[in-house]
Amino acid sequence: MVFPVVFLKLADWVLYQLLAHSCYRAARKMRNCGFFLRNQTLRSSSSQQQAAASLFPSVTKSDLGNNKQLNTLVCDIHGVLLRSETFFPYFMLVAFEGGSIFRAFLLLLSCSFLWVLEYEPKLRVMIFISFCGLSKKDIEIVGRAVLPKFYLENLNLQAYEVWSKTSSRFVFTSIPRVMVEGFLQEYMSVSGVVGTELHTIGNRFTGLLSSSGLIVKHRALKEYFGDKKPDVGLGSSSLHDHYLISLCKGAYVVHKEDGRNNVMPREKYPKPLIFHDGRLAFLPTPFATLTMFLWLPFGIVVSIFRILVGICLPYRLAILWGTLSGVQLKFQGCSSSPHHSQHKKGVLYVCTHRTLLDPVFLSTALCKPLTAVTYSLSKMSEIIAPIKTVRLTRDRKQDGETMQKLLSEGDLVVCPEGTTCREPYLLRFSSLFAELADEIVPVAMNAHVSMFYGTTASGLKWLDPIFFFMNPRPSYHVQILGKVPQEFTCAGGKSSFEVANYIQRKLADALGFECTTLTRRDKYLMLAGNEGVVHENKRN
């Protein structure tokens, strides 16, 4: 009986609230606009918003200093903390990353009629398309691992400066609470979040709102604080925010034109962004999303072509055709690669880990075959890999013996971070490699993409190379540094930990990255809720 009830509620809302209300609004707009006249209603509404905003000073004129009496701040995340003028891109991220590409395409198609809707029915439509049928776990992963990156990149610097000068911060928003609460708690140290609650059946969202509906911000503030007035209110130029901040002792308005110029630099992030997940590397605005879907058929063909080029052609031809297909390659120090020592052991190349393709591009740069060791490589990736790959077991003794044997057979590539990192940080280096070879060559690897990330923590790893090569112009930078001097190796009296830390710092300096003590386990616990161990029967 659960499904019929949900269906009847949805039909009632679509027929009597969405369609009837929207048709009435659309008719009014068409009547007022005609084909050549301006919309007087919209102009009047804009004038009302400007008049409301003029009642309060701009956030650019705020001068709170170190006023310790300002304990409480209230604001909305949409239009205030974020510079984005619409929340559509974040719903698209939920639809694409938490749902599927088909759900994302449906949301994109909805743009054709969303423009005629008022704010409330527009928000309801986006919520329904983005959330209907998704599990709570899907949304939790998106909220924890995907959305924070885009929120941080779109923070309003001046709004955040006011935010950071108060001790208690509260957010009142009509956006679904599950989309913003994780980010606000993890990165913004929020004291409380009041947002729209969504209806669920079991562990899945129905796409409908709970019985409380969309929250009315100023009413929610009264219910939350009672007779007490917050010290500072931040709002946009909308009338709803005007009502909200009028209940505060002091208030400031964040104008759209101010937000465009107040980009938050990375060094001022409230918390460093080291780990994030998801496939999309761009903010999916309607135009950017349309561009992605138009490119997608060509991108799949180009990706397959690039992979076949790397597998089938000799190194020089692979570089030539890869470059002609749009792959940007930059190799440094490749001509001075060391020769084998008198111990008849291969060279151990120690690489930073940006994607699964690191050893492949190093082999291409050196124009010679290499062997790569890895902890968790999918069966498909092993099959299409143009170089030999050997899987490690995480047993230190057994892995050491395996790597020693491989070094006796030829050159070996190892990524001691144990997992990829997209941001300009290096994870802690495992010290095992330092105990196995005296001839160690650090290799600084870096990759850049514009549309799709070629790594994932919670998705299908066998698709990683395909997504990377689906980018219009992916780039790879391979910089081979000089051989590590003997006095900085275990043969020179250094411990394996000292050698690992030395090489980590050397690579970080070459790339302009920062060193961290974080590990693979830290990454997967944050992004996927597990320790990143891929069991044999679960590999794709």
Secondary structure, 3 states (H helix, E strand, C coil): CHHHHHHHHHHHHHHHHHHHHHHHHHHHHHHHHCCCCCCHHHHHHHHHHHHHHCCCCEHHHCCCCCCCCCCEEEECHHHHHECCCCCHHHHHHHHHHHHCHHHHHHHHHCHHHHCCCCHHHHHHHHHHHHHCCCEHHHHHHHHHHHHHHHHHHCEEHHHHHHHHCCCEEEEEEEEEHHHHHHHHHHHCCCCEEEEECEEEECCEEEEEECCCCCCCHHHHHHHHHCCCCCCEEEECCCHHHHHHHCCCCEEEECCHHHHHCCECCHHHCCCCCCCCCCCECCCCCHHHHHHHHHHHHHHHHHHHHHHHHHHHCCHHHHHHHHHHCCCEEEEECHHHCCCCCCCCCCCEEEECCCCCCHHHHHHHHHCCCCEEEECCCCHHHHHHCCCEEEECCCCHHHHHHHHHHHHHHCCEEECCCCCCCCCCEECCCCCHHHHCCCCEEEEEEEEECCCECCCCCCCCHHHHHHHHHCCCCCEEEEEECCCCCHHHCHHHCCCHHHHHHHHHHHHHHHHCCEECCCCHHHHHHHHCCCCCCCCHHHCC
